[in-house]
């Protein structure tokens, strides 16, 4: 739990951040405030005109020309007010939407700089809550709350000044409830800030659950587990409702109490002011004008509660956003920005994921010459994928353990390192756009002919042409409309489209049969003959033609050599080869028996 002093400092620092955002648009907002003051100044003149109208009517001095003149004056004032009211809304509300846009862009850009480790530890729902509710709360605080603050300050000071000039005794009497409003602001403002933080956390949890359930809807339906998921979601939704009700309870008490104190001022005016009219101390017109100024003063009193609520919400949201903005990427650029030979050297590499004590890789060493092919094989969870992710610095390896073209990866710019690689991960991810756009994702200038040529290389061009819309077929979220094998082949084409110097296929052909795999590898061999290639696989048929093969078990290289050398060694690799040969023979026998029947 945060202490009261911590909450107060958080609120102050967050409010400073809000005001800093406002100052970035000071010209537009400043001009908006000026137009607002013009509107308020016109509004302050109106009661004076009504005072003249009422006093002239009460004294019998009113004439048609005077009343027409005063009526036109009021009409003119409201026309001017309408024009300037449009401008302040356009300038200030428009600026708040620009602030909204800038924060969204900054948040997205910053999230792009963070490594996979950050996303391993942060829920997607939490990030989505930042990108929706939190930024909207900041927009309201920098827009409506800002203009309402200036409006309340100017109107209240101006109204009080005019009221004092009209009758200082009556002004003091009607302002007696104001100190109580200030005390309530201090008390309820901190409560609103705390409750809104709880609301945002509950919303994050609810969003995360919704995202998870929708992403895994096929698994849920396959297991017939809709009722359990519905119960879990209902629990999260109920907590979100509970936190919002708690906030509404505070806000529901705050606003009516402010309004009640404001009406107390009006009650004092009716008693004391009415008596002054009866005694002739003030005229009926002055009483009406005074009541108009008091009503103008009551609006800022009520607006105070609204503004405090918006500012506290905005401050709480800004505090949450700032935690992301101040998250420093754990993987940073090196100084060297040069083209390197695609040769890989790994020396005594050991790696443990941050925050864990389980070693994933232990003393791994190998060398891959430019243009060579490395095969990697091993049991599930042995560290194969981690190894290639370290090569690309998706996770940070120890210094002096990985070299590209003879240069430590820590000394190179990240864009240079990752620009060398074409990577097809084990879990294929396609974007919700057309097949053509997915293939040309990393190379937007690629021609349709180039896209079709790559599709032919990965043996998917015929299947794509059979689709109604061909290459313009939308693949749906995560490529859901394609089969596993089709997704993998599109992903391989996407990796080749960026023209990498190092190609990494992480079990990228696991969803196709061995015959299709052999056809793809045969075609790929021609196209990647000049590339440095790393093939990770569970099937020996995928890697048996590699220049060098390493066998990883429990994070260590237990065997290495060519296919024939490893078979002669008669270790894990040879045992796996024999087992897979038996499986292939068994499948062929089943197929032939099925054909004979």
N, C-alpha and C positions, 0 to 999 in steps of 0.2 A: 504494500500500500504506500502511496506517495503521501508525504507530510503536507501540511497546509502551506508551509513556506515553499516547498518544491512546486506545488500546484500554482502558487501565486507567481513564482519566477517563470514557470512554463508559460503561463498566461501572458505575462509582460513581454517575454521574448517573442512569443508567437504574434502578439499584437504589433510588435516592432516590425516583424517580417511582413505582416499585412500592410502596414503603412509604407514599407519599402516598395512593395508591389504597386501601391497607389502612386508613389512619387515617380515611378517609371513612366506614368501617363499623366504627369502633373499639368501639362499644357491643356489637354482636353478636359480633364477633371476640373482644373482651375477655372477654365472658361465656363464649364457647366455650373460651377458654384456661383460665378458672377451672375449668370442668367437666373439662377435660383434666387439670389438676393434681390434682383430686379423684380421678380415675381412677388417676393415677400414684401418689398417696399410698396408695390402697388396695393397689395392686400392690406397694408397698414393705413393706407389713405382712405380706404372705403368706409370704415367706421366714422371718420371725421365728416364725410359727406352725409352719412345717415344722421349724424348729430345735428347738422344744419337743417336737414329736411324736417326732422321731428321737432326741433326747437322753433322753426318758422311756422310749422303747422300748429303747435301748441300756443304760440303767441299771436296767431292770426295774421302773421306778416307774409305768409306764403302766397306766391303768385304763380300763374301758369308758366310764365317764362322762366322763373327761378326753378320750379320743379322740373321743367323740361331740360334746362341747362344741367341741373344736378343729375338727372336720370341719364342724360347722354354721357356725362362724365363717368358714371359708374359703368355704363356699357363700354366706353372706350378703355377704361382700366381693365375690364375683364377680357377684352379682345387682346390687349397688350400682354396680359398675364397668360392667355392661352398660347400666344406665339412663343413667348419666352419659356413657358413650361415645356413645349415641344423640344426646344433646343437643349434645355438642361437634361431632359430624359434621354435624348439622342446622344449627347456627349458623355454623360456619366454612365448610363446603362450600357452604351456601346463600349466604353472603356472597360467596364467590368467583364464584358464578354471577350474582349481582347486579352485581358488578364487571364481569364479562363483558358483561352486558346494557348497562350504562352506557357502556362503551368502544365497543361496537358502535353504540349510538345517537349518541354523540359523533362517532365516525368518520363515520357517515352524514350527520349534520347538517353537519359541517365540509366534507365533500365537496360538499354542496349549495351552499356559499358560494363554491366555487372556480369560476373562469371557464372557458369552453371552451379557453382557451389552456393550462391545466394538463392537460386531458385530451388535448390535441394532443401533449403531451410525455411523458405517462405511460401505460404499458401497462395495459390492463384486467386482465391476468393478475396484474400486480404488486399492484394494488388488491385483487383477490380473495384473494391470498395474505395480505395484511394482515388482511382481514376474516375469514379462517378460521384458518390455522395460527398467526399471530402472536397473535391474541386468545386462542386456546386455550392457548398457552404462557404468556401472562400470567395466565390463570385458574388454571392449575396452580401457578404461582409464588405467587400470592396466597392460594391455598387449601391444598392438600396440603403444599406446601413450608413455608408459614408455620407450620402446626400441627406438622409434623414437627420444625421448628427448636425450637419451645418444648418439645416432648416430649423431644427429645434433650438440650437444655440442662438441664431440670429433672431428668430421670432420671439424667443423668451426674453432676451436682453432688450430688444426693441419694445416689446409689449410692456415690460416692467418699467422701462424708462418713461414711456408715454403715460402709464398709469400713475407713476409717482408725480409727474408734472400735473396731471389732472386732479389727483387727491391723494397725498401721501399717506394719510391716516387710513383711508379705505384700502389702499394698496397693502399696507402692513397687516391689516386684519385678514384680508383674503389670502395672504401668502403664508399664514401660520402653518398649514399642512406640509409645506415644501421640505423642511428638514427631515420629516419622516420618510419622504420619497427617497432622499439621498441615502438614508440608512438602509432602506429596503434594497436599493441598488447594490450596495456593498455585500449584503447578506446573500441575496438570491443570485447575483452574478456568478459567484464561485460555485454555487450548487448547480447552476445550469451548465457550466463548463464541465464539471465532473460527470454529470448525468449524460451529456452529449457524447463524451468519450466512450461511455459504456454502450450507448446506442450504436456508435460506429463500429465498435468491436463486435457487437451482436450481429450487425448487418454483414460484417466481413465473414463471420462464421456461417451465416445463412447463405451468402453468395457462394462460398466455397463448397458447401454441401450441394447446392443446386447445380453448380458446374460439374462436380464429380458425378452426380447422379445422371445428368444428361449425357456426359461423355461416356459413361458406362452403361447406357440404357440397354444395349444389346445383351450384356452380361446379366443385368437385372432380370430381363425378360426370359433369358435362357434358363435361369435358376428359379423363375417364378417367384421372385422375392419382392414383388412390388409393395406388399403390405409392410414389410420390415422397413423398406426405404421410406415409405410414406410416414411411418411412425418416427423414424429418425429426423426426417425433414420437419415434421410437425413440432418436434421438440425444439429444434433450432428456431422455427418460426415463432413458437410460443415465447421463447426467451427474448426474441427480437421485439415482439409485442410488449412484453413485460417491461423491457428497458425503455421503450417509447412511452409507455403509460406512466412510468416513473418520471420521465422528463416532462410529459404533459401535465402531470400533477403539480410539479413545481411551477411550470409556466402558467398553468390554470389558476394557481393561487396568486402569482405575481401580478398578472395583468389586471384582474379585478380589483386588487388592493390599491394599485396605482390609480385606476379609474375612480375608486371610491374616495380616495384622498383628493383627487382632482375635483370631484363633485362637491366635496366638503367646502372647497373654496367658493363654489357657486352658491352654496347654501348661505355662507357667511355674507356674500354680496347681496343676496336677496333680503337678508335681515337688516344688515347695517346700511347697505346702499338704499334700500327702500325707505328706511327711516329718514335718511338724508334728503331724499326727494320730497317726502312729506313735509319736512322742516324747511325746505327751500334752500338747503345748503348746496345742492347740485341740481341741475335741471334734468328734466326727463330725457333730453337728448344726450346729456353727459352720461346718465345712467346706462342708456342703451349702448353708447359707444364704449363705456367702461366694461360692460358685460361682454361686448364683442372682443375687446382686447384680452379679457380674462379667458374667454373660450379659446383664443389663439394661444394663450399660455397653457391651457389645459392640454391641447394637442401635443406640445413638447413633453409634458409630464407623461402622457400615455406613450408617446413615441420613445421615451427613455427606455421603457421596459422592452419594447420591440427591438430597439437598437442594441441594448445590452444582450438580448437573446441572440441576435444575429452575429454580433461581434464575438461573443463567447463561443458560439458554434464555429465561426470562422477561425478563431484562435485555436480551438481544439483540433480542427481539421488541419490547420497550417502546421501545428506541432507534429501531427502524424505524418504529413507529407515531408516535413523537414528531416524526419528520421531517415527517410529514403534518400533525400538529396544529399545528406551528410554521410551516407554509406559509401565508403571509399572502395573502389574496385580492388579486389585482392590480387588481380593480375594486371600489371601495368606495362606500358610500352618500354622497350629498350631504345637506345640511341641510334642504332645503325639502320639505315634505310637503303639497302643495296640489294641487287639481284644476286642470288646465290645458286650454286650448282645443287641440284636436287639429290645430294648424297646425305645419308643419315648415319650418325654414329651415336650409339647409346653406351655409356660407360658406368658400370656399377650403380644402376638406377634402382633405388628403393623408394617406395611411396606408401604413405598412409593418409587416408582421407582426413582432412581437418575435422577436429571434434570427435574423432574415433581413435581407438588404440589398436585396431586390427590392420596389420601390414598387408597391403594388396599385392605389391611387387617387392621382390627381394633380390638385390644384387644382379639385375638383368643387364647383360651386355651383348651387343651385336653390331655389325656394320653392314650397311646396304649401299652399294655403289650406285652412282647415277645411271639410270636406265635399267637397273636390275629389278628382279621380282623376289619379294620375300613372302613366304607362306607362314602363317601362324595358326597353330592348332592346339587344342587343349580342352579340358573339361569345362563345363559351365561354371562361371564364377572364378576362373583361374587367373583373371586379370588381363585378358586379351584386349578388351575394349578400352580399359583404363590406359593401357600402354599407348594406343594410338591417340587417345584424347590428350595424353601428356605430350606427345610429339607436336600437336597443334596448339599446345598451351591452353586448352579448354580448362584444364586444371594445371596448377603450377608445379613443375618438377623441381627437385633440388638443383641448385646451380652446379654447373660443371658435369651434368649427367647426360644431357641431350644436345647434340650439335647438328646443325643443318649446314651443309657446305663448309664445314670446319668452324662454324661460328656458334657459340653458345646461344640457345634460343632466348635466354634472358637479355642478351645484348641487342636483339632485333626488334623492330616494330611489329606489333601484333598483326597489322594489316599485311605486312610482307610475309610473315609466317603462314597465316591462314590463306593468303592469296596463292600460295604454292600448292595447296591441297585441294583435291576434289574428293569429298567424303560422302560415302553412302553408309549411314549408321545402321545398326542392327534393327532398330525400331523405325521402320519407314514412315516418314511424315510428308504428306502432300498438302498443299494449301488449297483452300476452297476456291479454286479458279479453274480455268480450262487446262486441258492436257498440254497444249502448246505453251501456255504461260508458265506451267510448272516446269517444263523442260528448259525453257529459256530464263528461268528465275534469276540465275546469277549472271546472265548475259542478255540484257534486254534488247540489244541491237541485233540479235541473231535472226536471220532470215527464216522464212517458212521452209525453204529448201534445206537449210542446215538442220532444222528441227526434224524434218522427215528423214534426213540422212542418218542422224543419231538414232532415231527410232528403229531404223533398219538394222543398225549395228547391234542394238540390244534385242532384236527379234520381236518387236511389238508393233511394227508399222501396219501389218495386215490386220491385227486385232483393232487398232485404232480406226482404220478405214471402215471397218464393219460397223462402228458406232454411227448412229443417225447423223450426228453433227461432227463426226470425225475428230480432228484435232481441236475443235472448238467445244468439245464435250466438257461440261462442268463436272468435276470429280467429287463435289460435295466436301463436307468438313472432314479433314484428315484423309481425303481420298476414299471415302466410304463406298462410292459406287464402283470402285475397281476391286479386282481380286488381289490377294496378297502378292502373287507373282507379277501381276501387272503393275502394282504399285512399286515393287522393287525394281522392275525394269525401267519405269519412268524415272525413278530416283537415280539409277545409274546413268541414264541419258542426261539428266540434270547435272550430275557431277562432271561428265565429259564436256558439257556445254561451256563451262568456264575455262576450258583449255588449261587444265592444271599441269604442273610438272611432276606432282606426286599424286597418285590415285590410291585411295584407301577404300576397299570393299569389305565392310564388316559383316560377314555372313549374309551378303547381299543377294545371294541366289538360293537361299534356304527354302523359299516358297515355290520354286519351280522344280520340275522333275529332272532327273539326271540327263535325259536326252536333250531337253531344252537348255539345260546348263552347259552341256558340251557344245551345243551350237553357238550359244552366246559367247562362251570363252574362246571358241575358234575365231569368231568375228572380232572379238575384242583384241585378240592377240595382234592382229594387224594394226588396229587403231591405237593401241597403247604400247607398241613395240619400243617407242622412244621415250616412254614415261617410266619413272620410278614407281613401282607398284607394290602395294601391301595387300595381301589377300588373307582375310581371317575366315576360317570356315570350321564346320564340324565334319564335313564330308571331305575325305582325302582326295576325291576326284577333282575338287576345286583347286587344290594347291599342288598336285603332284608334279606339275611341270615347272614349278618355281625354281629359281636359281639356288635358293637356300630356304630351308624350312626349319623353324624353331618350334619345339614342343614345350608348352608352358603348363606346369602343374603346381598348384598352390603358390602362385606368384613367382616361381623360379623356372628358369630354362633347364629342363632335364635332358633334352636331346636336341641336336641340331645337325643339319647336313642336307644333302639332296635326297630325293625320294628313294633312290636305290641304296644309298648309304644307310639311310634309316631302316630300310627293310633288312639289310644285312646285319645291322646292330641288334635286331630282334628284341626291341624294347616295347615301350608303350605304343609307339607309332605303328610298329609292325603288327602288334596285337589288334589295334584299332582297324588297321587295313584288312586283316583277315576277317574280322567280325563284319565289316561293311561289305566285303566280297560275298560272304555267306548270305547276308540280307538281300543283296542284289540278285543272287542266284535263286533265292527262295521266291522273290517277287516274279522273276521270269518264269519259274515253274508254275506259279499260281496263274499267271497270264496265259501260259500255254494250255494248262488244264481247262481254264475257262473257255479258251477257243475251241478245244476238242469237244467239249460238252455241247 
